[in-house]
Amino acid sequence: MGWLISMTLASFAAAFIAVKIFDYAFSGVTGTLGSVARAGVFIVTWTAVTAQLGIRGFTSKVRQLRQSNAKAIKALLKRA
């Protein structure tokens, strides 16, 4: 459960910072187009950070599985 909370907080923080940078860069943009673009920046950033953290976690688990399998194979070959 901790990984989910940390991933959510990291995604929120990155998206919040990206929106603040967008607001600073495009401070003159107002209206519907500006609001839609601002929401798009938030969603895209949130999705990118969440996906990257998920891929990193998956890769870590796969690496651990491969190492465990290699150890098991070595142990079986020593017995044979």
C-alpha positions as CSV (number, residue, x, y, z in Angstrom):
1,M,0.0,0.0,0.0
2,G,2.9,2.3,0.7
3,W,4.1,2.1,-2.9
4,L,0.7,3.3,-4.1
5,I,0.7,6.3,-1.8
6,S,4.3,7.3,-2.7
7,M,3.6,6.9,-6.4
8,T,0.4,9.0,-6.1
9,L,2.2,11.7,-4.1
10,A,5.1,11.8,-6.6
11,S,2.8,12.0,-9.6
12,F,0.8,14.8,-7.9
13,A,3.9,16.8,-7.0
14,A,5.3,16.5,-10.6
15,A,2.0,17.5,-12.2
16,F,1.5,20.4,-9.8
17,I,5.0,21.7,-10.6
18,A,4.4,21.2,-14.4
19,V,1.2,23.3,-14.1
20,K,3.0,26.0,-12.2
21,I,5.6,26.2,-14.9
22,F,2.9,26.2,-17.6
23,D,1.1,29.1,-15.7
24,Y,4.4,31.0,-15.5
25,A,5.3,30.5,-19.2
26,F,1.8,31.2,-20.5
27,S,0.5,33.7,-18.0
28,G,-1.3,35.7,-20.7
29,V,-3.4,32.7,-22.0
30,T,-6.9,32.9,-20.5
31,G,-10.3,31.4,-21.4
32,T,-11.4,28.0,-22.4
33,L,-8.3,27.1,-24.4
34,G,-6.0,28.0,-21.5
35,S,-8.0,25.9,-19.1
36,V,-8.1,22.9,-21.4
37,A,-4.3,23.2,-22.0
38,R,-3.7,23.5,-18.3
39,A,-5.7,20.4,-17.5
40,G,-3.9,18.6,-20.4
41,V,-0.5,19.4,-18.9
42,F,-1.6,18.1,-15.5
43,I,-3.0,14.8,-16.9
44,V,-0.1,14.2,-19.2
45,T,2.4,14.8,-16.5
46,W,0.5,12.7,-14.0
47,T,0.3,9.8,-16.5
48,A,3.9,10.0,-17.5
49,V,5.2,9.9,-14.0
50,T,2.9,7.1,-12.9
51,A,3.8,5.0,-15.9
52,Q,7.5,5.6,-15.4
53,L,7.4,4.6,-11.7
54,G,5.3,1.6,-12.6
55,I,7.7,0.4,-15.2
56,R,10.7,1.0,-12.8
57,G,8.9,-1.1,-10.2
58,F,8.1,-3.9,-12.6
59,T,11.6,-4.0,-13.9
60,S,12.9,-4.3,-10.4
61,K,10.7,-7.2,-9.6
62,V,11.6,-9.0,-12.9
63,R,15.3,-8.5,-12.1
64,Q,14.8,-10.1,-8.6
65,L,12.9,-13.0,-10.2
66,R,15.7,-13.6,-12.7
67,Q,18.3,-13.6,-10.0
68,S,16.3,-16.0,-7.9
69,N,15.9,-18.3,-10.9
70,A,19.6,-18.2,-11.6
71,K,20.4,-19.1,-8.0
72,A,17.9,-22.0,-8.1
73,I,19.4,-23.4,-11.4
74,K,22.9,-23.2,-10.0
75,A,21.8,-25.1,-6.9
76,L,20.1,-27.8,-8.9
77,L,23.1,-28.2,-11.2
78,K,25.5,-28.6,-8.2
79,R,23.3,-31.5,-6.9
80,A,23.3,-33.3,-10.2
